[in-house]
């Protein structure tokens, strides 16, 4: 994946030069395209996926991305409700009365860690395959049996634990999301400046 990494690194250098939101979002889109183009290398077998298609998803991988993104969004919302944060007040996405924009902010941090890695695992371990999906006039959908498998795999993934380097104890992936919410609160209280979660392992 050296080519994609090199191109992404070059694009990253232009982030600081962006003067408008439109320019920044354009760079984000280009980086995403490079990132998704590397997925064929990560999959052990030939998989029909070359680009991100959302509405509606057109193949197995895009369907998994859309479904699991929604699951992470819902998890973020439930963890935000545990805190004193307002899910409609965001810092990255534009606030909107019709959606919980803070969930979009928090989920952006965790989608690569949870969604992408889970998709690689599900496909490379052959837990799901093309036969678990069906195509219709409105896109590609998971069959009921696959929906159960993927949902269980997602729940199991959230319950996995790791040693937190700051807390000095094991925490679940779900709890990492709640900790991210607390970091936002600390920033709002002028306690500790917010720094988004980064993988340290």
C-alpha positions as CSV (number, residue, x, y, z in Angstrom):
1,X,0.0,0.0,0.0
2,X,3.0,2.3,-0.4
3,X,1.5,4.2,-3.3
4,X,-1.7,5.0,-1.4
5,X,0.2,6.0,1.7
6,X,2.5,8.2,-0.3
7,X,-0.4,10.0,-2.0
8,X,-2.3,10.4,1.3
9,X,0.9,11.9,2.9
10,X,1.1,14.4,0.0
11,X,-2.6,15.4,0.4
12,X,-2.1,15.8,4.1
13,X,0.4,18.6,3.5
14,X,-2.3,20.6,1.8
15,X,-4.6,20.5,4.8
16,X,-2.9,23.5,6.6
17,X,-3.2,25.5,3.3
18,X,-6.9,25.1,3.1
19,X,-8.7,28.5,3.4
20,X,-12.3,27.3,3.1
21,X,-14.5,24.4,4.3
22,X,-15.1,23.4,0.7
23,X,-11.3,23.0,0.1
24,X,-10.9,21.0,3.3
25,X,-13.8,18.7,2.4
26,X,-12.3,18.2,-1.0
27,X,-9.1,17.1,0.5
28,X,-11.0,14.8,2.8
29,X,-12.8,13.2,-0.2
30,X,-9.5,12.7,-2.0
31,X,-7.9,11.1,1.0
32,X,-10.9,8.8,1.4
33,X,-10.6,7.7,-2.2
34,X,-7.0,6.8,-1.8
35,X,-7.7,5.0,1.5
36,X,-10.5,2.9,0.0
37,X,-8.4,2.0,-3.0
38,X,-6.1,0.2,-0.7
39,X,-8.8,-2.1,0.6
40,X,-8.3,-4.6,-2.2
41,X,-4.8,-5.2,-0.9
42,X,-6.1,-5.8,2.6
43,X,-8.7,-8.4,1.6
44,X,-7.3,-11.9,1.2
45,X,-9.6,-12.7,-1.7
46,X,-10.9,-10.8,-4.7
47,X,-13.8,-8.6,-3.5
48,X,-16.0,-6.4,-5.5
49,X,-15.1,-3.0,-4.0
50,X,-13.4,-0.1,-5.7
51,X,-15.1,3.0,-4.3
52,X,-17.5,4.1,-1.6
53,X,-21.1,4.2,-2.8
54,X,-23.7,5.3,-0.2
55,X,-27.3,5.8,-1.3
56,X,-27.9,3.0,-2.0
57,X,-24.9,0.8,-1.4
58,X,-24.1,-1.3,-4.5
59,X,-22.2,-4.3,-3.2
60,X,-21.3,-6.3,-0.1
61,X,-18.5,-4.0,1.2
62,X,-20.5,-0.8,0.8
63,X,-23.5,-2.4,2.5
64,X,-21.3,-3.5,5.4
65,X,-19.8,0.0,5.7
66,X,-23.3,1.7,5.7
67,X,-24.7,-0.7,8.2
68,X,-21.8,-0.7,10.6
69,X,-21.4,3.1,10.4
70,X,-25.1,3.3,11.5
71,X,-24.3,1.0,14.4
72,X,-21.4,3.1,15.5
73,X,-23.5,6.2,15.2
74,X,-26.2,4.6,17.4
75,X,-23.6,3.5,20.0
76,X,-22.1,7.0,20.1
77,X,-25.6,8.4,20.7
78,X,-26.2,6.1,23.6
79,X,-22.8,7.0,25.2
80,X,-23.5,10.7,24.7
81,X,-26.8,10.3,26.6
82,X,-24.8,9.0,29.6
83,X,-22.9,12.3,29.7
84,X,-24.2,15.9,30.0
85,X,-23.5,16.6,26.4
86,X,-26.2,17.7,23.9
87,X,-26.1,15.4,20.9
88,X,-27.3,18.2,18.6
89,X,-24.4,20.5,19.4
90,X,-21.3,19.6,17.4
91,X,-17.8,20.8,16.8
92,X,-17.0,19.3,13.4
93,X,-20.2,18.7,11.5
94,X,-22.7,21.5,11.0
95,X,-25.3,21.5,13.8
96,X,-28.7,20.5,12.6
97,X,-32.0,20.3,14.6
98,X,-33.0,17.2,12.5
99,X,-29.9,15.1,13.3
100,X,-27.6,14.4,16.2
101,X,-24.5,16.1,14.7
102,X,-22.3,15.4,17.8
103,X,-22.8,11.7,17.1
104,X,-21.3,12.2,13.7
105,X,-18.3,14.0,15.2
106,X,-17.6,11.2,17.7
107,X,-18.3,8.4,15.3
108,X,-15.7,9.8,12.8
109,X,-13.0,9.1,15.3
110,X,-14.0,5.4,15.8
111,X,-15.2,4.2,12.4
112,X,-11.7,3.3,11.2
113,X,-11.0,1.5,14.5
114,X,-14.3,-0.4,14.7
115,X,-16.1,-0.5,11.3
116,X,-13.1,-0.9,9.0
117,X,-11.3,-3.4,11.1
118,X,-14.4,-5.5,11.6
119,X,-15.1,-5.6,7.9
120,X,-11.6,-6.8,7.2
121,X,-12.0,-9.5,9.8
122,X,-15.5,-10.6,8.7
123,X,-14.5,-11.0,5.1
124,X,-10.9,-12.4,5.5
125,X,-12.2,-14.9,8.0
126,X,-15.0,-15.8,5.6
127,X,-17.7,-15.1,8.2
128,X,-19.6,-13.3,5.5
129,X,-19.4,-13.6,1.8
130,X,-21.3,-12.5,-1.3
131,X,-23.9,-15.2,-0.8
132,X,-25.0,-13.4,2.4
133,X,-26.2,-10.5,0.3
134,X,-28.8,-9.9,-2.3
135,X,-29.2,-7.1,-4.9
136,X,-32.5,-5.5,-5.7
137,X,-33.7,-2.4,-7.5
138,X,-32.8,-0.2,-4.5
139,X,-29.3,-1.6,-3.9
140,X,-27.5,-4.4,-2.1
141,X,-28.9,-5.8,1.2
142,X,-27.8,-8.2,3.9
143,X,-29.9,-11.3,4.2
144,X,-31.4,-11.9,7.7
145,X,-28.9,-14.5,8.6
146,X,-26.0,-12.2,7.8
147,X,-27.6,-9.4,9.7
148,X,-27.6,-11.5,12.8
149,X,-23.9,-12.5,12.3
150,X,-22.7,-9.0,11.7
151,X,-24.7,-7.6,14.6
152,X,-23.3,-10.2,17.0
153,X,-19.7,-9.6,15.6
154,X,-20.2,-5.9,16.3
155,X,-21.4,-6.4,19.8
156,X,-18.5,-8.8,20.5
157,X,-16.1,-6.2,19.1
158,X,-17.4,-3.4,21.4
159,X,-17.0,-5.7,24.4
160,X,-13.3,-6.4,23.6
161,X,-11.0,-4.9,26.1
162,X,-7.6,-3.3,26.0
163,X,-5.1,-1.9,28.5
164,X,-5.7,1.9,28.6
165,X,-2.3,3.6,28.8
166,X,-3.6,6.6,30.8
167,X,-6.0,4.9,33.1
168,X,-3.8,1.9,33.7
169,X,-6.7,-0.6,33.5
170,X,-8.6,-2.6,30.9
171,X,-11.5,-0.8,29.1
172,X,-13.8,-2.0,26.4
173,X,-14.0,-0.4,23.0
174,X,-17.5,0.8,23.9
175,X,-16.0,2.6,27.0
176,X,-13.4,4.3,24.8
177,X,-16.3,6.1,23.1
178,X,-17.6,7.3,26.5
179,X,-14.2,8.5,27.4
180,X,-14.1,10.5,24.2
181,X,-17.3,12.2,25.3
182,X,-15.7,13.1,28.7
183,X,-12.7,14.6,26.9
184,X,-15.1,16.9,25.0
185,X,-16.6,17.9,28.4
186,X,-13.2,18.6,29.9
187,X,-12.4,20.9,27.0
188,X,-15.7,22.8,27.3
189,X,-15.0,23.2,31.0
190,X,-11.5,24.6,30.2
191,X,-9.9,21.8,32.0
192,X,-8.0,19.8,29.4
193,X,-7.8,20.8,25.7
194,X,-9.5,18.2,23.5
195,X,-7.3,15.9,21.6
196,X,-9.0,13.2,19.4
197,X,-8.4,9.5,20.1
198,X,-5.5,7.9,18.3
199,X,-4.6,4.3,18.3
200,X,-1.5,3.7,20.5
201,X,-1.1,0.0,19.9
